[in-house]
């Protein structure tokens, strides 16, 4: 954020391959040196030892009550609780605290979160509905009895048609994700500091970063498409049974590379939004923050994806069954496996279910990404001190040594 110094990109942070300077005590010298208070004559080595006569024997009670007994009471022997001006404590976070922080943000700023997610979801699903009904071509028919080269040709045609049909919904979903991610990242950054935020404030701060965020998302999508194409293209060029096997192996290898890059650059969006960095600088920033914590980052993202999948199934399956039931002949065609052209009732009910799913999953995903970025900066750059200063907590000043 531009008004909180804690979000500024550090100039000499440990994650930027620079070691923080730690002052060390100077060597004691004679009276002419900087540490002139040291005596020139020192006691000979080996002369100092604790008096054995005053040491209590094992099992002997202390001379006075309470001596030698560790202090009791709440708080003794435990580190002090971390400051918590907002939805998370200002210290390194656990997995549960990251998820809880995302949910707490949804509860604390539900008007703002619901306003942006519901608006964007309704617009996106309406656009998807119109595209599916009027713009997408019908899928080519497939002869199940075809064999050899004819079966491969039909499979290639079907794959090409599926990719073309999936392109418009993916583009709409990408644009919707960009809008929600931009605004919700600002909301979460304010909630970390315990500051109120309205939808107009969040939109005003996120709007200048929409085009860079669109460029970043497009670049990552092009990288993913190039990797997947490079993996499966050699197999499709061969075109026989060996080509199918080669395409499958290439798809697996491309999937591994894509997953590695996805985790490596997952923090680029929060860095671009909060640090006001360029596209390439935010990608380098994400790579440095994830370095050494790839598996932990992957685990948190996988858990988030699993929770998103569970929410999608819990909400999507009932809405899908309702959509099949209200559509004329939809349920019977689904049970018999026949192809059918779903009408408006099916599409409308399915779109309502998708709106509900997006309204819940968008804030969860954006919250986990932003808080994971905050957690990595706390672990690597002591961002908690900057955030405590920005939040105006007592005991923190603006003087930095």
C-alpha positions in Angstrom: 0.0 0.0 0.0 1.2 3.5 -0.8 0.3 4.9 2.7 1.8 2.1 4.7 5.6 1.8 4.8 5.5 -1.8 5.7 4.5 -2.8 2.1 7.4 -1.0 0.4 9.9 -3.3 -1.2 12.9 -3.5 1.1 16.2 -2.2 -0.3 18.5 -4.5 1.5 16.3 -7.4 2.6 17.8 -10.9 3.3 15.7 -12.3 0.5 17.4 -9.9 -1.9 20.7 -11.9 -1.5 22.1 -9.4 1.0 23.1 -10.2 4.5 21.8 -7.9 7.2 24.7 -6.3 9.2 24.9 -7.4 12.8 27.0 -5.2 15.0 29.7 -7.0 17.0 31.5 -5.8 20.1 35.0 -4.4 19.5 38.1 -6.1 20.8 39.3 -4.7 24.1 42.6 -2.8 23.7 44.8 -0.7 25.9 44.0 2.7 27.3 44.8 4.4 24.0 42.2 2.5 22.1 38.4 2.9 21.8 37.8 0.6 24.7 40.1 2.3 27.1 38.1 1.4 30.2 39.7 -2.1 30.2 42.4 -2.6 32.8 45.8 -3.3 31.5 46.4 -5.9 34.2 44.1 -8.9 34.1 43.9 -11.8 36.6 45.9 -14.9 35.7 44.0 -17.7 33.9 42.6 -20.4 36.0 42.3 -18.4 39.3 38.6 -17.9 39.2 36.3 -20.7 40.4 33.0 -20.7 42.3 33.4 -21.1 46.1 32.5 -24.7 46.8 31.7 -24.1 50.4 28.7 -21.9 49.6 27.2 -24.2 47.0 24.3 -26.2 48.4 24.5 -29.9 48.3 22.1 -31.9 46.2 18.7 -32.3 48.0 19.4 -29.4 50.4 16.5 -27.0 50.6 17.3 -23.3 49.7 18.3 -21.1 52.6 15.2 -18.8 52.2 11.7 -19.7 50.9 11.4 -19.2 47.2 15.1 -19.2 46.4 16.0 -21.6 43.6 12.4 -22.1 42.7 11.4 -21.1 39.1 8.9 -18.4 39.0 5.3 -19.5 38.7 2.1 -17.9 37.4 0.7 -17.1 33.9 3.1 -15.8 31.3 6.3 -17.0 33.1 8.6 -19.1 30.9 6.6 -18.3 27.7 7.3 -15.8 25.0 5.0 -12.8 25.0 2.0 -12.9 22.7 2.5 -11.3 19.3 0.7 -8.1 18.5 -2.5 -8.5 16.5 -3.9 -5.2 15.2 -6.0 -7.0 12.5 -6.9 -10.4 11.4 -3.5 -12.1 11.9 -0.8 -11.9 14.6 2.3 -10.1 13.5 4.6 -13.1 13.6 5.4 -16.1 11.3 2.0 -17.8 10.6 0.9 -21.3 10.6 -1.3 -22.9 7.9 -4.4 -22.7 10.1 -3.7 -19.0 10.8 -3.4 -18.2 7.1 -6.7 -19.9 6.4 -8.3 -18.3 9.5 -7.0 -14.9 8.4 -8.7 -15.2 5.0 -12.0 -16.2 6.6 -11.7 -13.5 9.2 -11.2 -10.9 6.5 -14.4 -12.1 4.8 -16.3 -11.7 8.1 -14.8 -8.4 9.2 -15.3 -6.7 5.8 -18.2 -8.7 4.5 -19.9 -5.7 2.8 -16.8 -4.9 0.8 -16.0 -8.5 0.0 -19.5 -9.5 -0.9 -20.0 -6.3 -3.0 -17.0 -7.0 -5.2 -17.3 -10.8 -5.5 -21.0 -10.8 -6.1 -20.9 -8.1 -8.7 -18.0 -9.6 -10.6 -19.5 -13.1 -10.4 -22.9 -12.0 -11.7 -21.3 -10.2 -14.6 -19.0 -13.0 -15.4 -21.6 -15.8 -15.3 -24.0 -13.7 -17.4 -21.3 -13.3 -20.0 -20.6 -17.1 -19.8 -24.3 -17.8 -20.2 -24.7 -15.8 -23.3 -21.5 -17.1 -24.8 -22.5 -20.8 -24.2 -26.0 -20.2 -25.7 -25.2 -18.1 -28.8 -21.5 -18.1 -29.7 -20.0 -21.6 -29.0 -20.3 -24.1 -31.8 -21.6 -27.6 -31.4 -19.1 -30.3 -30.6 -18.4 -32.7 -33.5 -20.0 -36.1 -33.5 -17.7 -39.0 -32.7 -18.1 -42.5 -34.2 -17.5 -44.9 -31.4 -16.8 -47.7 -33.9 -14.0 -45.8 -35.6 -10.5 -47.3 -35.4 -7.0 -46.5 -36.5 -6.2 -43.1 -38.1 -9.9 -42.3 -38.3 -10.3 -42.6 -34.5 -7.2 -40.4 -34.0 -8.6 -37.8 -36.4 -11.9 -37.7 -34.6 -10.1 -37.5 -31.2 -8.0 -34.6 -32.5 -11.1 -32.8 -33.8 -12.9 -33.3 -30.5 -9.9 -32.0 -28.6 -9.6 -28.9 -30.8 -13.4 -28.2 -30.4 -13.2 -28.6 -26.6 -10.2 -26.2 -26.5 -12.0 -23.6 -28.6 -15.2 -23.9 -26.5 -13.2 -23.6 -23.3 -11.3 -20.5 -24.4 -14.1 -17.9 -23.9 -15.1 -19.1 -20.5 -11.5 -19.2 -19.4 -10.9 -15.6 -20.7 -14.0 -14.4 -18.8 -12.9 -16.2 -15.7 -9.4 -14.8 -15.9 -10.8 -11.2 -16.2 -13.1 -11.8 -13.2 -10.2 -13.2 -11.2 -8.1 -10.2 -12.0 -10.7 -7.8 -10.8 -11.5 -9.6 -7.6 -7.8 -10.3 -6.8 -6.9 -6.7 -7.2 -9.6 -5.3 -4.9 -9.4 -8.1 -2.4 -5.7 -7.8 -2.0 -6.1 -4.2 -1.0 -8.9 -5.2 1.5 -6.7 -7.9 3.0 -3.7 -5.5 3.3 -5.9 -3.1 5.3 -7.4 -5.9 7.4 -3.9 -7.0 8.5 -3.4 -3.5 9.9 -6.8 -3.4 11.5 -8.0 -0.5 9.3 -11.5 -0.1 7.9 -11.9 -0.1 4.1 -14.8 0.6 1.9 -15.4 -0.7 -1.6 -14.8 2.7 -3.2 -11.5 3.0 -1.3 -10.3 -0.4 -2.3 -11.4 0.1 -5.9 -9.6 3.5 -6.1 -6.4 2.0 -4.8 -6.6 -1.2 -7.0 -7.6 0.5 -10.2 -4.2 1.8 -11.3 -2.7 -1.8 -10.9 -5.3 -3.5 -13.1 -3.4 -3.3 -16.4 -0.1 -4.5 -14.9 -2.0 -7.3 -13.2 -3.7 -8.2 -16.5 -0.2 -8.2 -18.2 1.2 -10.5 -15.4 -1.8 -12.9 -15.7 -1.6 -13.0 -19.5 2.2 -13.6 -19.4 1.8 -16.5 -16.9 -1.1 -18.0 -19.1 1.1 -17.7 -22.2 4.0 -19.4 -20.4 1.6 -22.3 -19.3 0.3 -22.6 -22.9 3.8 -22.7 -24.4 4.9 -25.3 -21.9 1.9 -27.6 -22.5 2.2 -27.2 -26.3 5.9 -28.0 -26.2 5.1 -31.1 -24.2 2.3 -32.6 -26.4 3.2 -31.3 -29.9 5.9 -33.9 -30.8 3.5 -36.7 -30.1 0.7 -35.2 -32.2 3.1 -34.7 -35.1 4.0 -38.4 -35.1 0.3 -39.3 -35.2 0.4 -43.1 -34.6 0.2 -45.2 -31.4 3.8 -44.3 -30.5 2.9 -40.7 -30.9 0.0 -41.0 -28.5 2.3 -42.5 -25.9 4.9 -39.8 -26.5 2.2 -37.1 -26.2 1.1 -38.6 -22.9 4.7 -38.6 -21.5 5.2 -35.0 -22.8 2.0 -34.0 -21.1 3.2 -35.4 -17.7 6.6 -33.6 -18.0 5.0 -30.4 -19.0 2.6 -30.7 -16.1 5.5 -31.0 -13.7 7.3 -27.9 -15.1 4.0 -26.0 -15.1 3.3 -26.8 -11.4 6.9 -25.8 -10.4 6.5 -22.5 -12.2 3.0 -21.9 -10.8 4.2 -22.2 -7.2 7.4 -20.2 -7.9 5.4 -17.2 -9.2 2.3 -17.5 -7.1 3.3 -14.5 -5.0 3.8 -12.2 -8.0 0.3 -10.8 -7.9 0.5 -9.6 -4.2 4.0 -8.2 -4.8 2.7 -6.3 -7.9 -0.3 -4.9 -6.1 1.3 -4.1 -2.7 4.8 -3.1 -3.6 3.8 -1.3 -6.9 6.4 -3.3 -8.8 6.6 -4.0 -12.5 5.6 -7.3 -14.0 9.2 -8.7 -14.3 10.2 -7.3 -10.9 7.2 -8.9 -9.2 8.0 -12.3 -10.7 11.6 -12.0 -9.5 10.2 -11.0 -6.1 8.0 -14.0 -5.9 10.8 -16.3 -6.9 13.0 -14.9 -4.1 10.2 -15.2 -1.5 9.4 -18.8 -2.4 13.0 -19.8 -2.6 13.7 -22.4 0.1 10.0 -22.7 0.9 8.7 -24.3 -2.3 7.2 -27.4 -0.6 5.6 -25.4 2.2 4.1 -23.0 -0.3 2.9 -25.9 -2.5 1.3 -27.6 0.5 -0.6 -24.5 1.5 -1.8 -23.9 -2.1 -2.8 -27.6 -2.5 -4.8 -27.4 0.8 -6.5 -24.2 -0.5 -7.3 -25.9 -3.9 -8.7 -28.9 -2.0 -11.0 -26.7 0.1 -12.1 -24.8 -3.0 -12.9 -28.2 -4.7 -14.9 -29.3 -1.7 -16.9 -26.0 -1.7 -17.4 -26.4 -5.4 -18.8 -30.0 -5.1 -20.9 -29.2 -2.0 -22.6 -26.3 -3.8 -22.3 -27.3 -7.4 -23.7 -30.9 -7.2 -27.1 -29.8 -5.7 -27.4 -26.9 -8.2 -26.5 -29.3 -11.0 -29.2 -31.8 -10.1 -31.7 -29.0 -9.8 -30.7 -27.7 -13.2 -31.2 -31.2 -14.7 -34.5 -31.6 -13.0 -36.0 -28.3 -14.2 -34.8 -28.7 -17.8 -37.1 -30.6 -20.1 -35.6 -34.0 -20.8 -32.3 -33.0 -19.2 -32.4 -35.6 -16.3 -33.5 -38.5 -18.5 -30.9 -37.7 -21.1 -28.3 -37.5 -18.3 -29.3 -40.8 -16.9 -29.3 -42.6 -20.3 -26.1 -41.0 -21.4 -27.6 -39.4 -24.5 -26.5 -36.0 -25.8 -28.9 -33.2 -25.3 -29.0 -29.5 -25.9 -29.7 -27.9 -22.5 -32.1 -25.0 -22.5 -32.4 -21.8 -20.6 -33.6 -23.3 -17.3 -30.5 -25.5 -17.0 -28.1 -22.7 -17.9 -29.7 -20.2 -15.5 -29.8 -22.5 -12.5 -26.2 -23.6 -13.2 -25.1 -20.0 -13.5 -26.7 -19.2 -10.1 -24.8 -22.1 -8.6 -21.6 -20.8 -10.2 -22.2 -17.3 -8.7 -22.6 -18.8 -5.2 -19.4 -20.8 -5.6 -17.4 -17.9 -6.9 -18.6 -15.6 -4.1 -17.1 -18.0 -1.6 -14.0 -19.2 -3.3 -12.7 -15.9 -4.8 -12.1 -14.3 -1.3 -10.6 -17.5 0.1 -8.1 -17.9 -2.7 -7.2 -14.2 -2.8 -6.9 -14.1 1.0 -4.6 -17.1 1.2 -2.3 -15.7 -1.6 -2.0 -12.3 0.1 -1.5 -13.7 3.6 1.1 -16.2 2.3 3.0 -13.3 0.8 2.8 -11.4 4.2 4.0 -14.6 6.0 7.0 -15.0 3.7 8.0 -11.4 4.2 7.6 -11.7 7.9 9.9 -14.8 7.9 12.5 -13.3 5.7 12.4 -9.6 6.2 10.9 -8.9 9.6 7.9 -7.3 8.0 6.0 -7.6 11.3 8.0 -4.7 12.7 7.2 -2.5 9.8 3.5 -3.5 10.0 3.4 -2.8 13.7 4.8 0.7 13.1 2.3 1.3 10.3 -0.5 0.1 12.5 0.6 2.6 15.2 1.1 0.1 17.9 2.6 1.4 21.2 6.2 0.5 21.7 7.2 0.9 18.0 8.6 4.1 16.7 9.7 5.2 13.2 13.4 5.3 14.1 15.2 2.5 12.4 18.7 1.6 13.2 
